[in-house]
Amino acid sequence: MEQSRLAMSVTITILAIVLYPLLSSLPFNPVRFQWGFSRGLAPMPPEVQERAEAGDRTVLLLIYVTLLMAGALLLHGSSISADSVGLNANNWKSSIALGVFMSFFSVGIVGLMPAEELQKSLEARGSLATWCGLRVLEAFSVEFWRALCIVALIRLDFSASIAVLITVLAYQAPRLITSTSTAAGAAVFGAVTGFLFAKTGSLLAPLTMSLISGGTYIYRTRHAPSRSVTCPFCSERFYPGEVKRTGRFFTCPKCGELLEYAPPGEVFAYVWFPLCFYGVPIISYWAGYRDFTSIVVSIGAASLIFFFGIVIHKLVVPPKAQQKLSYGDSGLHLTDKTQRRNDDRET
């Protein structure tokens, strides 16, 4: 009897682990398949592209609904309770707060993504309500699946760390087809949300992080094209993603001046810096973490918070352009362009 119960637990665990990568790999868009079969890599006309994107959204809906229903059936057929996979409201305030805090880092990573790539994503087109609904469904179904896998592996005497690692490998596997960088990002995100569940025992923490990250991504895809800059010399307004670029520098299409994004305002930097590098260690010390390791960790956390705060600031505040700075130039003062070039010739 015990052996049959163990065999059933192993079977359910294996089925749960392969469920997400299998669903993400099997479905295909019939419109894209038909076009690729008949036309190869030829570009689609606008009307076909629109139907293909609608098909993509339908495929995603089917994946998430199937994942949620299959996960619920596996949970029902196992000895795992709903409370064990985080379907409870225990410590909901601290779980949500932890999810909000950890989403700070994922929001910063989204902010680092190039606007040109965001404009090409599926979320940049189509109904906003549809994408918001898909993101909510994705967050709940994927986090529920992740929690089910972690709990099932722990029931088989795997440690929590190994259980999270195995789940991370299953989560990022389908993205290896897209690119290694996408798979790496998915692995990091999956590890963070997995450890959030293992730490809190609630779906609220990883679900909060997933919802905030998904909402930020949709916002970025919708607003990335509108984040234009104004040349400080000729007052031409343009999109940096649509002009000639050299690394992080871009050229004004009117006057040809080589520009770069201006750093955040001094007031924000002067206020944000002490809040991070003084506030975080003080809060850590006040919470009782007073050993040397905790102090080092709090300083590292303060550095990350400061960095991602700068990124989020760039998302909220309209970007500004400035002249490409030479080494040692603060960039705080802009002089007449012609006079500056004459000064450069004299030196």
Steps between C-alpha positions, in 0.01 A plus 500: 500500500782735592689415181196565281446835671865591443478395134192719456682794661796453266270480197308812597825688566644409159177592324490834683860586412467425128157662473612859444789438254280254309211746465735783404666294226210311340245767398565683175327782323319357193523834316878518543535129421303532175691811393837344579408179318392682183712819501798414717666800665332761279356794697129485571265769365332711772168316490667157535727633776196622690333159478824332608527720808137425589589132468796553736271642766260208460785249537619671819147492642475125429840437662416680823150357533626146434788548744262614773246222441762225471674626813170495689436141387848391610447669835164323541658162420784542748523513878606867483251742654403835353646669806840339431526663155439844645124534450456670835505844654754428772727799567351669195628845590865395530472277192365780283757745639781256420363451149485875444856541627642225278309630196714810534786307341298348216358844419855633480599221261200578278609862502840401362349331196558695176197687373559359151453144628194591703334649193532163323329301778146370462381705799567822307201429275147378551242577765646624829220331697575168329869516589427601859264203532758265349768627739277444802410150382865425425614620842250286690532185288881504486546578870247232591688251281833605652370457856353158415835382360699629798268341758488171308881483485532584870256216577751270323769609751669755275625809676320827433802637310521196271123508446517865394798428272320214323195720451719780363650263241152394389380861486786634289533198268245618235675839480826341389336478156465880495839607633743424778459848648122454521552162664746651748255775592222242545730291720576795730134599520395141566762463773386816679129413486575140598694602809229753585248215514738274692564779751141614556300186420250724323423575136444865584870594500596354159161590355544864603845509344374340177206741469714809555767376259243414235324833536829687474593310185168584335541865599849510353392344170219752467700808597847422368429651152382830651817565704659743260774750582577856395841596365645769733663679203243515219184412702416216261273240663563140393503139614849370588400153384433625146834673435861393461644360823849416619469305821318724749549809283261621230517769232259789459339462153498876443831643623703179517611555862600184689279473809434276796232471767546750782540355852218534756446839658729603782213546748382142453854360527578704813180382671501139376863431590473564877159328514660182362846494653393630841140389517542131409785430750311689773182300438702177495668593830166599655348166391766315700747406224815638663775249418772572245345284225166677532670838473678396179177359357310820586763710322475276193120523510526879528720508188250293301207710619685819406580365153148381425356821643698691239357271231143547621557876515592490133172319427289763675684820409519591126853442368732786412792508260837665547821525303733202513728575791877474500680335789481724807223722363209527743248599236334748735549798267427526131674770299449621146566220255710710260707656778562158651629362172732803461632435850564138408704606196713733714583222742 
